[in-house]
Amino acid sequence: MTMQTIIFYEDRNFQGRSYECMSDCPDMSSYLSRCHSCRVERGCFIVYDRTNFMGNQYFMRRGEYSDYMSMMEMSDCIRSCRMIPMYRGSYRMRIYERENFGGHMHELMEDCENVMDHYGMSNFMSCNVMEGHWLMYEQPHFRGRMMYMRPGEYRNFSSMGISSMKFMSMRRIMDSCY
């Protein structure tokens, strides 16, 4: 089986020093001083602008990003990356109006382009990802800042350091990455 692989380059157009990554990397600063392009050879990754999988997140799927830093309005400081494991099962997530799974609950098994239109919710404060891997976006139609959610309970978004974000759409990470 071929390993999931992302290669980071210091300069645009895949130039300069490079660092090849095939797993989670909590601190890339010792490998590269900056990053302006990357190539995802296989799989999907989330890259972060802070160490230890913190800060702004960006979803990267198989492809070439010759100057992705400018495209994503990101500084040159990718500091960590997380490999999204291959998953081919079903998808299921419950979203809750309030923290600690309180208030109205809705269960999703498909992508949702607009939480307000579909469920009449202007925001939700907690979720339980029961199956699959999801991307949640702060704007409808999968736009704006995003957050990667793997299976688990997320009782309080504000305790995760994302209290200022409202999530308005969510998308399943499908096997099309692989």
Secondary structure, 3 states (H helix, E strand, C coil): CCCCEEEEEEEHHHEEEEEEECCCECCCCCCCCCCCEEEEEEEEEEEEEECCCEEEEEEEEEEEECCHHHHCCCCCCCCEEEEECCCCCCCEEEEEEEHHHEEEEEEECCCECCHHHHHCCCCCCEEEEEECCEEEEEECCCEEEEEEECCEEECCHHHHCCCCCCCCEEEECCHHHC
